Amino acid sequence: MTISQNRTQELTAAGLNLIAQSLTIYDSDLRLVVCNVPFQRMFDLPDALVTPGATFEDTIRHLALRGEYGDVTDVETFVAERVEQARAFEVHYMERTRSNGRIISVEGAPLPQGGWVTVYTDITRTKQQEALLQGRSEELSDQLNSYAEELSTTNRALSAMNAALEEAKRELTEIEARTRLTTEMMPAHIAHVDASGRYTYSNRQLSTVIPGRPSDIHGMHIRDALGSSAYDRIASHLETAYSGQASVFEFTDDASARRIRAAFTPDTRGGVYILSMDVTTEMQARVALQQTRRRALAAQMTSGLTHDFSNLLTIILGLQSKLLRLQDLPAQATDLAEGTLAAARRGGTLLSSIAGMTAQRALRPEVTDLHTLMQDLYTLAAPTLPKDVRLNIENAAPVTPILLDAGMATDSLLNLILNARDACGASGDISVTVGLVHDTWIEWQISDTGPGFSEAALTRGFDPFFTTKGAEGSGLGLPMVYDMTKLAGGDLRLENRGDGARVVLRLPYRPAVKAVKGLVLLVEDRDDLRALYRGMLTDLGQAVIEAVGADEASALMADIPDITFVLSDVQLTGEATGIDLAHRVDGAVPIVLMTSLPVDNPLYQAAQKAAPVLRKPFTPDDIAALFAETPAQVSAE
């Protein structure tokens, strides 16, 4: 080293020693390059640790052992951690209190060639002055601080209140949004009208519940939204709700032929909350169930009487027949015996009619073409009419097949035509029209040009044994038609018009599935029944794949796109039912559900809403009816 270099180092060291702060420079190998005297004095280090080349590790160990860093349990681990931190050196600044109570600041920065420079400053006096100034400031502005604290407390309270209000507003907004979404998704009309009858709130379901009505009715008067006819039906119930009493009722909307259940609930401000639902399907099922119960009761009451009367009539017929075989019987006695036989046979026919009314007959809906049914009806009815009685059939029914108990419908219509024939006498006109009413009913109107119904007939026409035909009538024709109609969930009305009588017969409209021959997915969890149904389907030329649950069936439908028809039981293995499967199919392919549940079971009613239902037990003919071709299809081929 030259004299000039030594001189430079001495001057540099002298300059560093004049700095009030302590300073160290370590190279990239963590060895001391240079430090000043204040550094040695600050930490009271021996000369060996302030000599260039001293290691950072030895210095940290010395300080740790001396208690510079407080109570260190494992010195070597502490030293290793500090050395590891030094090797990954980053710019830093910190303040710490030494073991002697002095406060120092430590500020370090890396060097471009490696290593780092650290400056240690004793800031004890500065901190004391800051504390003194802080105390003086607090002493001089105690009242101001008190006011500030009060103001701050008030502001915090106000801020907390504002935050609570904002949170409440947010929650209310979310609740309102969820409520609106829920009300929009519900299959019901939910609304509120004020004291003047104007809607202050409504979801958009009015047009769904009552077809033909507007959806956006906010601000409208309830009379304008519903129409005068429907409003007249609900007006008295609305007034009841306005008076403070809740009202639940049902009515039939003439315009849409839908059965509506409504609930009016008064609020506390003079308005009324409204909930209304379309219960047409439920009403049809309820009517059918009520008629089934009436039939069961009637069967129970009459079965014993019918048995006893049948025995009596058998005895009478036998005795009278034996009497007629006697020799030399006077002519007058023969006439009396033959009259007795005729009366007994008529009694037997009457008993058969009673048994037919009260017998347990299950509906057997099948794929039916209404045009063919009406043609067959004309073929059956026309030959029974007098020469001058004309029968006219007007068919406005849909050309697509429907599910209908064709035999029951034909029996009912033929009975009504024969009644109209008797009313016309020797001459007149009988008109039968059939059409679809609002996708809800198939409606037949049977009109005649006779004298019309008497007041008694309009009131008691459906009562068993009531007749206006004298001795020629049994009084069981209309009651039988009424019974079959109600059993199907339909409706029957008698009315007079200007030039005669009219009977209106309505049956629920159930579009038939358009099943074609192909690959049938059979879903049934009982092995014996599945084998039975498989045989029925294969006998009809259908290819069949099988599943025991709805989930398995869904997987098969996802993997096999060639499935053309699904026949599934309602109750299946697993949590999902056949109803769930019908919802998953969602019209992609035709589906029919099978069940032996009674019609009042909630699952049966849910199944009816999801898909056509085939009642168990059924025959191969019932299965075949699902795949029957309509006449239009036959002619097209």
PyMOL commands that set and color helices and strands:
alter all, ss='L'
color gray80, all
select helices_A, chain A and resi 3-17+37-43+47-49+56-65+75-87+124-140+142-185+206-209+222-226+228-242+280-324+331-358+370-384+406-424+455-460+470-472+477-487+527-539+550-559+578-585+602-610+620-626+631-636
alter helices_A, ss='H'
color red, helices_A
select strands_A, chain A and resi 22-26+32-35+92-97+103-110+116-122+189-193+199-202+247-253+258-266+272-278+366-368+388-396+402-404+427-437+441-448+491-497+500-508+519-523+543-547+563-569+591-595+613-615
alter strands_A, ss='S'
color yellow, strands_A
deselect
rebuild
show_as cartoon
